[in-house]
């Protein structure tokens, strides 16, 4: 029976806290469905399932911190026979799960005003919203009200829950979990929001320290004449409505993707002391957060998408990143990272490779610079592109070929 495990959502992640299950035993699931939420140093991430099936058993309850790779649930794939002890197994999670009071939509005779986040937290804490006093506009119950009520409820609790010790019948244990249960660290539901900014800084620092320590970097740079690309982009956008216009960054993403198709050694990972090139070109697009920090969700199969499709993806990934709505596949699938700091006036970017990837591409701002071509001197809009490569997987020769191909791609924007 397939095991649904705590995923690794980055090279710096050793453990995660299960916040909430979106499913229960007996629920059917399809590939891509979000079935749980996990808290990491970078925020709360929606976790997807990667095959069709039926949730057979939940092994880890909410607010348990477990190592990456821990089995969280068992999922019976479609067509597989049901376990003999299925009726017993399905009863176990119901015994283990702490009882939670239902969250009503409204109190009798009056409309209950509740923010969506407050309603969600109330369900996690097991609070009856009709007992919570709202301090928001027009008496709206907000997150702080729910957290305050949860703290008060916890302070009043003096007896342990009697049903937890009698969790599972002795006979079921050998059938379901012959191995010892995974190590868990109980985490109390928080009365204050976690400091994700501080946690993210720690996570980024840990990953970059590992990268500098373990990866022998080499750096290359080239200047790209963006005259043709910008002229083509301006003419193309003249034909479009404002909402459908393309940004220069989509040309860069597509050019990187097409160059990687010709230099596949830069698209992949270094694992177990050997390179692992990847067929799918999933470009991790570095996005800064307004509250501080950096996240690099993946734009999947960038080489197979049109410029319009890439523009839609860019808008979507930026919106979901800054709204805290990322999925596990957004953070685990990137095969290379692209970072662009041109909007901040940065001329050159020398990035640090995010392990286990083997390359990072950086773009600075497009600026007017002197340019000589065919003996003629002029001023052109010029972009500096850089490559950070892992010397274990490639060398400067292949890196130079990549930058040359990237340059040629941007000289023919109509073919991107």
C-alpha positions as CSV (number, residue, x, y, z in Angstrom):
1,X,0.0,0.0,0.0
2,X,1.6,3.4,-1.0
3,X,2.8,5.5,1.8
4,X,2.2,9.2,1.9
5,X,5.3,10.8,3.5
6,X,6.3,14.2,4.8
7,X,7.9,15.8,1.7
8,X,11.1,17.7,1.5
9,X,10.2,21.2,0.5
10,X,13.7,22.5,0.2
11,X,17.3,21.5,0.8
12,X,17.2,23.2,4.2
13,X,14.1,21.4,5.5
14,X,14.7,18.5,8.0
15,X,11.2,18.4,9.5
16,X,7.7,19.8,9.2
17,X,4.7,20.3,11.3
18,X,1.4,18.8,10.1
19,X,-1.1,21.6,10.6
20,X,-4.3,20.1,9.1
21,X,-5.7,17.2,7.1
22,X,-8.0,18.0,4.2
23,X,-9.2,14.4,4.0
24,X,-10.3,11.6,6.3
25,X,-10.1,7.8,6.1
26,X,-12.3,6.5,3.2
27,X,-12.0,9.7,1.1
28,X,-11.1,9.2,-2.6
29,X,-8.2,11.3,-3.8
30,X,-6.9,12.2,-7.3
31,X,-3.4,13.1,-8.4
32,X,-2.8,16.8,-7.6
33,X,-5.4,17.0,-4.8
34,X,-4.3,19.0,-1.8
35,X,-4.8,16.6,1.2
36,X,-2.8,18.3,4.0
37,X,-1.2,21.5,5.2
38,X,2.4,21.5,6.5
39,X,4.2,24.3,8.3
40,X,7.8,24.9,7.4
41,X,10.2,27.8,8.1
42,X,9.0,29.3,4.9
43,X,5.3,29.3,5.7
44,X,2.2,26.9,5.6
45,X,2.3,24.9,2.4
46,X,-0.5,22.9,0.7
47,X,0.7,19.3,0.2
48,X,-0.5,17.4,-2.8
49,X,-1.0,13.7,-3.4
50,X,0.7,12.2,-6.5
51,X,-1.5,9.3,-7.4
52,X,-5.2,8.3,-7.4
53,X,-6.5,6.2,-4.6
54,X,-8.5,6.1,-1.3
55,X,-7.2,7.3,2.1
56,X,-6.9,4.1,4.1
57,X,-5.4,5.3,7.3
58,X,-4.0,8.6,8.9
59,X,-1.0,7.9,11.0
60,X,0.1,11.4,12.2
61,X,-2.4,13.8,13.8
62,X,-2.3,17.6,13.4
63,X,0.2,19.6,15.4
64,X,2.9,16.9,15.3
65,X,6.4,17.8,14.0
66,X,8.0,14.9,12.2
67,X,11.2,14.4,10.1
68,X,11.1,14.6,6.3
69,X,10.2,11.1,5.0
70,X,7.9,10.1,7.9
71,X,4.9,8.2,6.7
72,X,1.9,10.4,7.4
73,X,-0.9,8.3,5.9
74,X,-1.6,5.1,3.9
75,X,-3.3,5.4,0.6
76,X,-4.8,2.4,-1.2
77,X,-4.3,2.9,-5.0
78,X,-7.3,2.5,-7.3
79,X,-7.8,-1.2,-8.1
80,X,-5.8,-2.5,-5.1
81,X,-7.8,-4.8,-2.8
82,X,-9.0,-3.4,0.5
83,X,-7.0,-4.4,3.6
84,X,-8.6,-7.2,5.6
85,X,-8.6,-5.1,8.7
86,X,-10.1,-2.1,6.9
87,X,-13.1,-1.6,9.3
88,X,-10.8,-1.7,12.3
89,X,-8.2,0.6,10.7
90,X,-10.8,3.2,9.8
91,X,-11.9,3.4,13.4
92,X,-8.4,4.1,14.8
93,X,-8.1,7.7,13.6
94,X,-11.5,8.5,14.9
95,X,-10.4,7.3,18.4
96,X,-7.1,9.1,18.2
97,X,-8.3,12.4,16.9
98,X,-9.0,15.0,19.6
99,X,-12.7,15.9,19.6
100,X,-13.5,19.3,17.9
101,X,-16.6,21.3,18.3
102,X,-18.4,22.1,15.1
103,X,-18.0,25.6,13.8
104,X,-21.4,27.1,13.1
105,X,-22.0,29.4,10.1
106,X,-24.2,31.7,12.3
107,X,-25.7,31.9,15.7
108,X,-29.5,31.4,16.0
109,X,-31.4,34.6,15.2
110,X,-28.4,36.6,14.1
111,X,-25.7,36.7,11.5
112,X,-22.3,35.7,12.8
113,X,-19.5,37.8,11.3
114,X,-16.3,35.7,11.0
115,X,-13.2,36.3,8.9
116,X,-12.2,33.3,6.8
117,X,-8.9,32.8,8.6
118,X,-10.7,33.0,12.0
119,X,-13.2,30.4,10.9
120,X,-10.4,28.1,9.8
121,X,-8.4,28.5,13.1
122,X,-11.5,27.9,15.1
123,X,-12.0,24.5,13.4
124,X,-8.3,23.6,14.2
125,X,-8.6,24.7,17.8
126,X,-12.0,23.0,18.3
127,X,-13.8,26.3,19.3
128,X,-17.5,27.0,19.1
129,X,-17.5,30.4,17.4
130,X,-20.8,31.4,19.1
131,X,-18.8,31.6,22.3
132,X,-16.1,33.9,20.9
133,X,-16.4,37.6,21.2
134,X,-15.5,39.5,18.1
135,X,-13.5,42.7,18.4
136,X,-13.4,43.6,14.7
137,X,-15.6,46.0,12.7
138,X,-19.3,45.4,13.5
139,X,-18.3,42.7,16.0
140,X,-16.5,40.6,13.4
141,X,-14.6,37.7,14.9
142,X,-11.0,37.9,13.7
143,X,-7.9,35.8,14.0
144,X,-6.8,37.5,17.3
145,X,-10.2,36.8,18.9
146,X,-10.0,33.1,18.1
147,X,-6.4,32.8,19.3
148,X,-7.3,34.6,22.5
149,X,-10.2,32.3,23.1
150,X,-8.0,29.2,22.4
151,X,-5.5,30.3,25.0
152,X,-8.3,30.8,27.6
153,X,-9.8,27.4,26.8
154,X,-6.4,25.7,27.1
155,X,-5.9,27.4,30.5
156,X,-9.2,26.1,31.8
157,X,-8.6,22.5,30.7
158,X,-7.5,20.4,33.7
159,X,-8.3,16.9,32.7
160,X,-6.5,14.8,30.1
161,X,-8.7,13.4,27.3
162,X,-9.6,9.8,28.4
163,X,-10.1,8.4,24.9
164,X,-6.5,9.1,23.7
165,X,-4.7,6.3,25.8
166,X,-7.2,3.7,24.4
167,X,-6.3,4.6,20.9
168,X,-5.9,1.3,19.0
169,X,-7.0,-2.3,19.7
170,X,-3.9,-4.5,20.3
171,X,-4.7,-6.9,17.5
172,X,-4.6,-4.1,14.9
173,X,-1.1,-2.9,15.6
174,X,0.8,-5.8,14.0
175,X,-1.3,-5.5,10.8
176,X,-1.1,-1.7,10.4
177,X,2.3,-0.7,11.7
178,X,4.7,-3.6,12.3
179,X,7.6,-1.1,12.6
180,X,7.9,1.3,15.6
181,X,5.9,4.5,15.2
182,X,7.9,7.4,13.7
183,X,9.3,9.9,16.1
184,X,7.0,12.9,16.6
185,X,7.3,16.2,18.5
186,X,3.9,17.5,19.7
187,X,3.5,21.2,18.8
188,X,0.7,23.1,20.6
189,X,-1.6,25.2,18.4
190,X,-0.1,28.6,18.5
191,X,-1.7,31.5,20.3
192,X,0.4,33.9,18.2
193,X,1.3,33.7,14.5
194,X,4.7,32.1,13.9
195,X,7.6,34.4,12.8
196,X,7.9,33.1,9.3
197,X,10.2,36.0,8.3
198,X,12.8,35.0,10.9
199,X,12.4,31.3,10.1
200,X,12.7,32.0,6.4
201,X,16.0,33.9,6.9
202,X,17.3,31.0,8.9
203,X,16.3,28.5,6.2
204,X,17.8,30.6,3.4
205,X,21.0,31.0,5.4
206,X,21.3,27.3,6.0
207,X,20.8,26.4,2.4
208,X,23.3,29.0,1.2
209,X,25.9,27.9,3.8
210,X,25.5,24.4,2.6
211,X,25.8,25.5,-1.1
212,X,29.0,27.5,-0.4
213,X,30.5,24.7,1.6
214,X,29.6,21.8,-0.8
215,X,29.3,23.2,-4.3
216,X,32.5,24.2,-6.3
217,X,31.0,27.2,-8.1
218,X,32.2,28.8,-11.3
219,X,30.9,32.0,-12.7
220,X,30.4,33.3,-16.2
221,X,28.8,36.5,-17.6
222,X,27.9,37.9,-21.0
223,X,26.3,41.1,-22.3
224,X,23.2,40.8,-24.4
225,X,22.0,43.4,-26.9
226,X,18.3,43.6,-26.2
227,X,17.5,45.9,-29.2
228,X,15.7,43.3,-31.3
229,X,13.9,41.7,-28.3
230,X,12.5,45.1,-27.0
231,X,11.5,46.3,-30.5
232,X,9.6,43.0,-31.1
233,X,8.0,43.1,-27.7
234,X,6.9,46.7,-28.2
235,X,5.3,45.9,-31.5
236,X,3.7,42.8,-30.2
237,X,2.2,44.6,-27.2
238,X,0.7,47.3,-29.4
239,X,-1.6,44.6,-30.8
240,X,-2.8,43.5,-27.3
241,X,-5.0,44.8,-24.6
242,X,-3.3,46.0,-21.5
243,X,-4.1,42.9,-19.5
244,X,-2.7,40.6,-22.2
245,X,0.6,42.4,-22.7
246,X,3.9,40.6,-22.2
247,X,6.7,41.6,-19.8
248,X,10.4,41.3,-20.8
249,X,10.9,38.6,-18.2
250,X,8.9,36.0,-20.1
251,X,11.3,36.4,-23.0
252,X,14.1,35.7,-20.6
253,X,12.4,32.6,-19.1
254,X,11.7,31.1,-22.6
255,X,15.2,31.9,-23.8
256,X,16.7,30.1,-20.7
257,X,14.4,27.1,-21.2
258,X,15.3,26.8,-24.9
259,X,19.0,27.1,-24.1
260,X,18.7,24.4,-21.4
261,X,17.2,22.0,-24.0
262,X,20.5,22.3,-25.9
263,X,22.7,22.1,-22.8
264,X,20.8,19.7,-20.6
265,X,23.6,19.1,-18.1
266,X,22.7,22.4,-16.4
267,X,19.1,21.3,-15.9
268,X,19.0,18.9,-13.0
269,X,20.5,17.9,-9.7
270,X,23.7,16.6,-8.1
271,X,22.7,13.7,-5.8
272,X,24.7,10.8,-4.4
273,X,27.9,12.1,-5.9
274,X,26.6,12.0,-9.5
275,X,24.7,14.3,-11.9
276,X,21.0,13.6,-12.5
277,X,19.9,15.6,-15.6
278,X,16.1,16.1,-15.7
279,X,14.0,15.9,-18.8
280,X,11.4,18.4,-17.6
281,X,12.6,22.0,-17.6
282,X,11.0,23.5,-14.5
283,X,12.5,26.9,-13.8
284,X,12.5,28.1,-10.2
285,X,11.6,31.8,-10.4
286,X,12.9,33.8,-7.5
287,X,10.2,36.0,-5.9
288,X,10.8,38.5,-3.1
289,X,8.1,38.8,-0.4
290,X,6.8,42.1,0.8
291,X,7.4,41.2,4.4
292,X,11.0,40.1,3.6
293,X,12.5,36.8,2.4
294,X,12.7,35.0,-0.9
295,X,10.8,32.0,-2.4
296,X,11.6,30.2,-5.7
297,X,8.5,28.4,-6.9
298,X,8.7,26.4,-10.2
299,X,7.3,27.4,-13.6
300,X,6.7,23.9,-14.9
301,X,7.8,22.7,-18.4
302,X,8.8,26.2,-19.5
303,X,10.3,25.0,-22.7
304,X,6.9,23.6,-23.9
305,X,4.8,26.8,-23.2
306,X,4.1,29.8,-25.3
307,X,5.0,33.3,-24.2
308,X,1.3,33.9,-23.4
309,X,1.2,30.7,-21.2
310,X,4.4,31.8,-19.4
311,X,2.9,35.2,-18.7
312,X,-0.1,33.6,-17.2
313,X,2.1,31.4,-15.1
314,X,4.3,34.3,-13.9
315,X,1.2,36.3,-12.8
316,X,-0.2,33.2,-11.0
317,X,2.9,32.2,-9.2
318,X,3.6,35.7,-8.0
319,X,0.0,36.1,-6.7
320,X,0.0,32.7,-4.9
321,X,3.5,33.2,-3.5
322,X,2.6,36.5,-1.9
323,X,-0.8,35.3,-0.7
324,X,0.8,32.2,0.9
325,X,-1.0,29.8,-1.3
326,X,1.9,27.7,-2.6
327,X,1.7,23.9,-3.2
328,X,4.4,21.3,-2.5
329,X,5.0,20.8,-6.2
330,X,5.8,24.5,-6.6
331,X,8.7,24.2,-4.2
332,X,10.0,20.7,-5.0
333,X,10.1,20.5,-8.8
334,X,12.5,23.3,-9.8
335,X,15.4,22.0,-11.9
336,X,17.3,25.3,-12.1
337,X,16.8,28.8,-10.6
338,X,16.4,32.1,-12.4
339,X,16.8,35.4,-10.5
340,X,16.3,38.8,-12.0
341,X,17.0,42.0,-10.0
342,X,16.9,44.4,-12.9
343,X,13.8,46.2,-11.5
344,X,15.9,47.2,-8.5
345,X,18.6,48.7,-10.6
346,X,21.1,45.9,-10.1
347,X,23.4,45.6,-13.1
348,X,24.9,42.1,-12.4
349,X,23.7,39.2,-10.3
350,X,26.2,36.5,-9.0
351,X,23.9,34.0,-7.4
352,X,24.5,31.0,-5.1
353,X,23.3,27.7,-6.5
354,X,20.3,26.2,-4.5
355,X,21.2,22.5,-3.8
356,X,20.7,20.0,-5.1
357,X,20.4,22.0,-8.4
358,X,23.6,22.5,-10.4
359,X,23.1,26.0,-11.9
360,X,21.6,29.4,-11.4
361,X,21.0,32.1,-14.1
362,X,21.0,35.8,-13.1
363,X,19.8,38.9,-15.0
364,X,20.5,42.5,-14.2
365,X,18.8,45.6,-15.5
366,X,18.6,46.6,-19.1
367,X,20.6,49.8,-19.5
368,X,21.8,52.0,-22.3
369,X,25.5,51.1,-22.9
370,X,28.1,51.7,-25.6
371,X,28.1,48.9,-28.2
372,X,30.3,48.2,-31.2
373,X,29.1,45.9,-34.0
374,X,30.6,45.5,-37.5
375,X,33.0,48.4,-36.8
376,X,30.1,50.7,-36.0
377,X,29.8,52.4,-32.6
378,X,26.4,53.1,-31.0
379,X,24.3,53.0,-27.9
380,X,22.2,49.9,-27.3
381,X,19.9,48.6,-24.5
382,X,22.2,46.0,-22.9
383,X,21.4,43.2,-20.4
384,X,24.1,41.4,-18.4
385,X,23.4,37.7,-17.9
386,X,25.4,35.5,-15.5
387,X,25.6,31.8,-14.9
388,X,26.6,30.1,-11.6
389,X,27.5,26.5,-12.4
390,X,28.4,23.5,-10.3
391,X,31.9,22.4,-11.5
392,X,31.1,18.8,-10.5
393,X,28.3,18.6,-13.1
394,X,29.6,20.9,-15.9
395,X,32.6,23.2,-16.7
396,X,33.2,26.6,-18.1
397,X,33.1,25.4,-21.7
398,X,29.6,24.1,-21.4
399,X,28.5,27.1,-19.4
400,X,29.9,29.4,-22.1
401,X,27.9,27.4,-24.7
402,X,24.8,27.9,-22.7
403,X,25.2,31.7,-22.5
404,X,26.0,31.9,-26.2
405,X,22.8,30.0,-27.0
406,X,20.8,32.2,-24.6
407,X,22.1,35.3,-26.4
408,X,21.2,33.9,-29.8
409,X,17.7,33.0,-28.6
410,X,17.1,36.7,-27.6
411,X,18.3,37.9,-31.0
412,X,15.3,36.1,-32.6
413,X,12.4,36.9,-30.2
414,X,9.8,36.1,-32.9
415,X,10.9,32.4,-32.6
416,X,10.6,32.2,-28.8
